[in-house]
Amino acid sequence: MERHGERFSGSAAASGGVLERHQASARERLRAAGVTRSGPGSVSWRVNREIVVVAGWGRAVLLQLAHPLVAAGVDEHSRFRGSLRTSLVRLRSTVGAMLSLMFGDDDEALATTARINAIHDRVSGRLCDAAGVFPPGEAYSAHHAELLRWVHATLLDSILLAYERLVEPLAPEERDRYCSEAAIMEPLLDIPAGLLPRNTTELAAYVGESLGSGRIAVTDRSRALARAALFPPRWRLLWPLFRPVQLMTIGLLPEAVRRGYGFEWTRNDDHALARWTTALKWLRRLIPAVIRQWPSSRRRSDAAHGGHRLPSPAGLLPRASAAARRS
């Protein structure tokens, strides 16, 4: 739930050494788990360094918001709805957090983790109305392991889908390794060991079970948040950026979830999605790695191999070292 627009505010979250405590706790959990973060050469690195994969995040967000408890936490504890500028700032900040977790050094990643966990400390409440299988008054918390599991699974599912559509296919064992490598979020976010899917079979089974369980139920609140995310005021000013994301988000949703949101999907939309997918795939092939990959992925990779950094256009992309102020 940390990815939905809550501000990373050091002054607000660090009172009484909260950030320091969270950082120390995450470091200790990581040590006790005996796992290390993925590095250059990993499937996670290969997939997440591609900027175009961000196009799949919208689908993950709408799947997350289809969970009534996630939607309540986002709506009541973040500034998710707002102007076009707010949407772009939120995206930049979310990307910054991802880059720090994936490509930053250990201290950087732990600092970002601490901010996320400190934000989660403040996100809790109760449902006002019944939704799906949840009765009025059902409690929610951003630390709830099952909610974190759903958020994590939607990201895995959507990122792999976007990568294979826009970059290249992955072998089954590579998809499994991606899931396994991503499970490092268990000690970082204090999720019980073994809860997150370790392979695509577990991932598909969990997502399918969740969709059929009644826990995933699109509410009026979900629909309002989805519209704010996909169609912020004046979004047509950036039509070439928003249109492919809108098509991928809506077109790749499970049909029942898409219907729940009230999105129509026509044959023309299907053709438009195919055209945009082909165009983005070819565009990525034509531009050099220095443009199509996150600069921070090259910095850590070059440091690990003792090489020289490739030049990158100044100011073009967010720096991983500037940890996100919003999530």
Secondary structure by P-SEA (a helix, b strand, c coil): ccccccccccccccccaaaaaaaaaaaaaaaaaccccccccccccccccccccccaaaaaaaaaaccaaaaaaaaacccccccaaaaaaaaaaaaaaaaaaccccaaaaaaaaaaaaaaaaabbbbbccccccccccbbbbcccaaaaaaaaaaaaaaaaaaaaaccccccaaaaaaaaaaacccccccccccccccccaaaaaaaaaaaaacccccccaaaaaaaaaaccccccccaaaaaaaaaaaaaaaccaaaaaaacccccaaaaaaaaaaaaaaaaaaaaccccccccaaaaaaaaaaacccccccccccccccccccccc
